[in-house]
Amino acid sequence: MIAGMELIDAMLVAGAGVVAGIVNAMAGGGSLLTVALLNVFVGLPGLVANGTNRFGVLVQNASSVASYRKEGVRGFRRAVPVILPVTIGSLLGSILVSSVTDEAFERIFGVLMIPLLFISLRPPRTSGTQINWHPALTAAVFFGIGLYGGAFQAGVGLLLVVALSRSGLDLVNANAIKVVVIFILTAIALPVFIARGQVDWGFAVVLAVGFAIGGWLGARLAVRGGEKIIRPVLVAAVVALAGRMIGLY
């Protein structure tokens, strides 16, 4: 057992990672559960919970990139035009949020959880109509997404899929680009949290294992209708944890 970590906490974090990985594979929003759980039940300060979660997200998206490549769907080339604004936004967002107090982060994150939950329950669909954004607008949109992702991470995949699908991409290709962008976004933000001592490596490793297992299971459960079981659990957990983080009880 990792020093300083209780078995029950490790099992709880790993289990949450599995559920979050499944949810992320189906649509997105799994970090709503894991960040809040690390804070509320495990007792990590809000900023440490936020930083620790990034390692699991990094591992999951690295795995997803490899999986898409194995299936012949490559997202890196199409992701190139948005990587620079996303990278700049992510770096700035991570620096800004890592500088606030834990209490401020917890309240802001708690408030964000509810609208993001409802967005995650209605996965984006392609309209079939391609929209040609001006390059400046494209840069602004993806800078904003990077800024949010660098700061909070949770739900950034949903925002990316919405933006990418509006350009006429089907969901398979949009998701392939999404995982590349999130991997890069997270790889930029994570060192900021590491440098500021806002990563608990014991829980980060356990969470990453859970994310990896959940991501593998998610594709299979999505096909078999497993979201009918997972979604109600996610809703109940996120609502309860949001109330706790906001300080309603």
C-alpha positions as CSV (number, residue, x, y, z in Angstrom):
1,M,0.0,0.0,0.0
2,I,1.2,3.5,-0.8
3,A,2.5,5.2,2.4
4,G,0.1,7.6,4.0
5,M,-2.9,6.2,2.1
6,E,-5.7,4.3,3.8
7,L,-7.0,1.2,1.9
8,I,-10.6,2.5,2.0
9,D,-9.5,5.8,0.5
10,A,-7.5,4.0,-2.2
11,M,-10.4,1.8,-3.1
12,L,-12.8,4.8,-3.2
13,V,-10.5,6.8,-5.5
14,A,-9.9,3.8,-7.8
15,G,-13.6,3.1,-8.0
16,A,-14.4,6.8,-8.7
17,G,-11.7,6.7,-11.4
18,V,-13.4,3.7,-13.1
19,V,-16.8,5.4,-13.1
20,A,-15.2,8.7,-14.4
21,G,-13.3,6.8,-17.1
22,I,-16.6,5.2,-18.2
23,V,-18.4,8.5,-18.3
24,N,-15.5,10.2,-20.2
25,A,-15.6,7.4,-22.8
26,M,-19.4,7.9,-23.3
27,A,-19.3,11.6,-23.5
28,G,-17.4,13.5,-20.8
29,G,-17.6,15.1,-17.4
30,G,-16.0,12.4,-15.3
31,S,-13.7,14.8,-13.5
32,L,-16.8,16.4,-11.9
33,L,-16.9,13.3,-9.8
34,T,-13.2,12.6,-9.2
35,V,-12.2,16.2,-8.2
36,A,-15.1,16.6,-5.8
37,L,-14.6,13.2,-4.3
38,L,-10.9,13.8,-3.7
39,N,-11.8,17.0,-1.9
40,V,-15.0,16.0,0.0
41,F,-14.3,12.4,1.0
42,V,-10.5,12.0,0.9
43,G,-9.9,15.4,2.3
44,L,-7.5,16.8,-0.2
45,P,-7.5,20.6,-0.4
46,G,-9.4,21.8,-3.5
47,L,-6.4,22.9,-5.5
48,V,-4.5,19.6,-4.7
49,A,-7.6,17.6,-5.7
50,N,-7.6,19.6,-9.0
51,G,-4.0,19.0,-9.7
52,T,-4.0,15.3,-8.7
53,N,-6.9,14.6,-11.0
54,R,-4.8,15.9,-14.0
55,F,-2.5,12.9,-13.9
56,G,-5.3,10.4,-14.3
57,V,-6.7,12.5,-17.2
58,L,-3.3,12.6,-18.8
59,V,-3.0,8.8,-18.6
60,Q,-6.5,8.2,-19.9
61,N,-6.1,10.5,-22.9
62,A,-2.7,9.0,-23.8
63,S,-4.4,5.6,-23.9
64,S,-7.3,7.0,-25.9
65,V,-4.9,8.6,-28.5
66,A,-3.2,5.2,-28.9
67,S,-6.5,3.4,-29.2
68,Y,-7.8,5.7,-31.9
69,R,-4.5,5.3,-33.8
70,K,-4.9,1.5,-33.6
71,E,-8.3,1.9,-35.1
72,G,-6.9,4.0,-37.9
73,V,-8.4,7.3,-36.7
74,R,-5.7,9.9,-36.3
75,G,-6.5,13.2,-34.7
76,F,-3.1,14.9,-34.4
77,R,-2.9,16.5,-37.9
78,R,-6.4,18.0,-37.6
79,A,-5.6,19.2,-34.1
80,V,-2.6,21.2,-35.2
81,P,-4.5,24.5,-36.0
82,V,-6.0,24.7,-32.5
83,I,-3.0,23.5,-30.5
84,L,-1.3,26.9,-30.1
85,P,-4.4,28.8,-28.7
86,V,-5.3,25.9,-26.5
87,T,-1.8,25.6,-25.2
88,I,-1.5,29.3,-24.3
89,G,-5.0,29.3,-22.7
90,S,-4.2,26.1,-20.7
91,L,-0.9,27.6,-19.3
92,L,-2.6,30.8,-18.3
93,G,-5.6,29.1,-16.8
94,S,-3.5,26.7,-14.7
95,I,-1.3,29.6,-13.4
96,L,-4.4,31.7,-12.5
97,V,-6.4,29.0,-10.7
98,S,-3.3,27.6,-8.9
99,S,-2.9,31.0,-7.3
100,V,-6.4,31.3,-5.7
101,T,-7.3,30.0,-2.2
102,D,-8.6,26.4,-1.8
103,E,-11.8,27.8,-0.4
104,A,-12.4,30.0,-3.5
105,F,-11.6,27.1,-5.8
106,E,-14.0,24.7,-4.0
107,R,-16.9,27.2,-4.2
108,I,-16.3,28.0,-7.9
109,F,-15.9,24.4,-8.8
110,G,-19.0,23.5,-6.8
111,V,-21.1,26.1,-8.7
112,L,-19.8,24.9,-12.1
113,M,-20.6,21.2,-11.4
114,I,-24.4,21.5,-11.8
115,P,-24.6,23.2,-15.3
116,L,-21.7,21.0,-16.5
117,L,-23.5,17.9,-15.3
118,F,-26.6,18.7,-17.4
119,I,-24.4,19.4,-20.4
120,S,-22.8,15.9,-19.9
121,L,-26.2,14.3,-19.9
122,R,-26.9,15.6,-23.4
123,P,-23.9,14.6,-25.5
124,P,-23.4,16.8,-28.6
125,R,-24.5,15.6,-32.0
126,T,-23.2,16.7,-35.3
127,S,-25.5,19.0,-37.3
128,G,-24.0,17.9,-40.6
129,T,-23.5,21.5,-41.6
130,Q,-20.0,22.8,-41.8
131,I,-19.3,26.3,-40.4
132,N,-16.2,28.1,-41.6
133,W,-15.0,30.2,-38.7
134,H,-12.7,33.1,-39.3
135,P,-9.2,32.1,-38.1
136,A,-9.3,34.8,-35.4
137,L,-12.6,33.5,-34.1
138,T,-11.3,29.9,-34.1
139,A,-8.2,31.0,-32.1
140,A,-10.4,32.9,-29.6
141,V,-12.8,30.0,-29.1
142,F,-10.0,27.5,-28.5
143,F,-8.0,29.9,-26.4
144,G,-11.1,30.2,-24.2
145,I,-11.5,26.4,-24.0
146,G,-7.8,26.0,-23.2
147,L,-8.2,28.7,-20.4
148,Y,-11.1,26.8,-18.9
149,G,-9.4,23.4,-19.3
150,G,-6.2,24.6,-17.7
151,A,-8.1,26.0,-14.7
152,F,-10.8,23.4,-14.1
153,Q,-10.5,20.5,-16.6
154,A,-13.9,19.0,-15.8
155,G,-16.2,19.1,-18.8
156,V,-13.6,20.5,-21.2
157,G,-14.0,17.4,-23.5
158,L,-17.7,18.3,-23.9
159,L,-16.8,21.9,-24.9
160,L,-14.2,20.6,-27.4
161,V,-16.6,18.2,-29.0
162,V,-19.2,20.9,-29.3
163,A,-16.7,23.3,-31.0
164,L,-15.3,20.6,-33.3
165,S,-18.6,19.2,-34.3
166,R,-19.8,22.7,-35.3
167,S,-17.1,22.6,-37.9
168,G,-18.8,19.7,-39.6
169,L,-16.8,16.8,-38.2
170,D,-18.5,13.5,-37.3
171,L,-18.3,12.5,-33.6
172,V,-15.7,9.8,-34.2
173,N,-13.2,12.3,-35.7
174,A,-14.2,15.0,-33.3
175,N,-13.5,12.7,-30.4
176,A,-10.2,11.6,-31.9
177,I,-9.1,15.3,-32.1
178,K,-10.5,15.9,-28.7
179,V,-8.3,13.4,-26.9
180,V,-5.2,14.8,-28.6
181,V,-6.1,18.3,-27.6
182,I,-6.9,17.3,-24.0
183,F,-3.7,15.3,-23.7
184,I,-1.6,18.4,-24.8
185,L,-3.7,20.7,-22.7
186,T,-3.2,18.6,-19.6
187,A,0.5,18.0,-20.3
188,I,0.9,21.8,-20.3
189,A,-1.2,22.4,-17.1
190,L,0.1,19.5,-15.0
191,P,3.7,20.8,-14.5
192,V,2.2,24.1,-13.0
193,F,0.4,22.1,-10.3
194,I,3.4,19.9,-9.7
195,A,5.7,23.0,-9.3
196,R,3.3,24.5,-6.8
197,G,3.1,21.2,-4.8
198,Q,-0.6,20.7,-5.7
199,V,-0.4,17.0,-6.7
200,D,-0.7,14.1,-4.3
201,W,1.2,11.4,-6.2
202,G,-0.2,8.4,-4.2
203,F,-3.8,9.2,-5.1
204,A,-2.7,10.4,-8.6
205,V,-1.4,6.9,-9.4
206,V,-4.4,5.1,-8.0
207,L,-6.8,7.4,-9.8
208,A,-4.9,6.9,-13.1
209,V,-5.4,3.1,-12.8
210,G,-9.1,3.6,-12.3
211,F,-9.3,6.0,-15.2
212,A,-7.5,3.5,-17.5
213,I,-9.8,0.6,-16.5
214,G,-12.9,2.8,-16.8
215,G,-11.9,4.1,-20.2
216,W,-11.5,0.5,-21.4
217,L,-14.9,-0.5,-20.0
218,G,-16.7,2.6,-21.2
219,A,-16.7,1.8,-24.9
220,R,-18.2,-1.6,-24.2
221,L,-20.8,-0.3,-21.8
222,A,-21.9,2.4,-24.1
223,V,-22.7,-0.1,-26.8
224,R,-24.6,-2.3,-24.3
225,G,-26.7,0.5,-22.8
226,G,-24.6,0.7,-19.6
227,E,-25.1,4.5,-19.5
228,K,-28.6,3.7,-18.1
229,I,-26.9,2.5,-15.0
230,I,-24.0,4.9,-14.8
231,R,-25.9,8.2,-15.5
232,P,-28.2,8.1,-12.4
233,V,-25.2,7.2,-10.2
234,L,-23.3,10.2,-11.6
235,V,-26.2,12.6,-11.2
236,A,-26.8,11.7,-7.6
237,A,-23.1,11.8,-6.7
238,V,-22.4,15.1,-8.5
239,V,-25.4,16.9,-7.0
240,A,-24.5,15.7,-3.5
241,L,-20.8,16.6,-3.8
242,A,-21.6,20.0,-5.4
243,G,-23.8,20.9,-2.4
244,R,-21.0,19.9,0.0
245,M,-18.3,21.9,-1.9
246,I,-20.5,25.0,-2.1
247,G,-21.2,24.7,1.6
248,L,-24.9,24.1,1.6
249,Y,-24.5,21.5,4.4
